Amino acid sequence: EQSEKFVFLHISNLIKLKNPQKIISAAIKLFKEFPDFELQIGGDGDVETLNKQIQENKAESFIKTFPIITSKEVSEKMKNSDCFILFSDYENFPCVLLESLSTGTPAIATKVGGIPEIINDRNGVLISTNEDELYEAMKKILLKQTEFDHPEKLHQYVEDHFSIKTIGEKFDKIYREVLN
């Protein structure tokens, strides 16, 4: 169901490391000023704790949770969102960002692990693990103060840089250099 509202999305296992509660707090703060968006948050984890936080803040009208979903549903959700949020304290090389970009959805993500190798100013916003920075980034994107590449171009970026074929070619090149 495509919503007319701007949609922020977070999907993960909802562990503390992923900071789902901080994402909710930032959304609650943003909603006080700009009540024209929705946050969809969920995945394979403790949705109950999130629901409690949402209810305590009377935020049910604009923050929707969902349980674990199939990978087909994940890509549907991504396609129907305007911005993906990954607010982790630590990541290696999160495939979820590549999935989001390949569906044409830009992302806000923390500058940790391999994330800066994926996100640039044409496809998202890099922030520290500071809640105020998350709020500011959400606000900037909601108010269209940032311009990202078109969805097709975001998809192409993933194909060009991170597809199995591309990675295979990169490894091949490295091996040849090492062996020569």
GITA-V557786 format. One record per pair of residues at least 6 apart in sequence whose C-alpha atoms are under 7 Angstrom apart, sorted by the first residue. I is the first residue (numbers start at 1). J is the second residue. If there is no record, write none. Layout:
i={I I}
j={J J}
//
This chain:
i={2 5 5 5 6 6 6 6 7 7 7 7 7 7 8 8 8 8 8 8 8 8 9 9 9 9 9 9 9 10 10 10 10 10 10 11 11 11 12 12 12 13 13 13 14 14 14 14 14 15 17 17 17 18 18 18 19 19 21 22 26 26 26 28 30 30 37 38 38 39 39 39 40 40 40 41 41 41 42 42 42 43 43 43 43 44 44 47 47 54 75 78 78 78 79 79 79 81 82 83 83 83 84 84 84 84 84 85 85 85 86 86 86 87 87 87 88 89 90 90 91 91 92 92 93 93 93 98 100 101 101 101 102 102 102 103 104 104 104 104 105 106 106 107 107 107 108 108 108 109 109 109 110 110 110 110 111 111 111 119 122 122 123 123 123 124 125 127 127 140 160}
j={80 36 37 38 36 37 38 82 37 38 39 81 82 83 38 39 40 81 82 83 84 85 39 40 41 81 83 84 85 40 41 42 84 85 86 41 42 43 42 43 44 43 44 45 20 43 44 45 46 45 88 89 90 87 88 89 87 88 50 131 131 134 135 59 135 139 62 62 63 62 63 64 63 64 65 64 65 66 65 66 67 66 67 68 69 67 68 65 67 60 103 100 103 105 103 104 105 105 105 105 106 107 100 105 106 107 108 107 108 109 108 109 110 109 110 129 110 129 112 113 112 113 113 114 113 114 115 158 106 154 155 158 154 155 158 155 151 152 154 155 151 123 124 123 124 125 124 125 126 125 126 127 126 127 128 129 126 127 128 126 148 149 148 149 154 148 137 133 134 146 166}
//
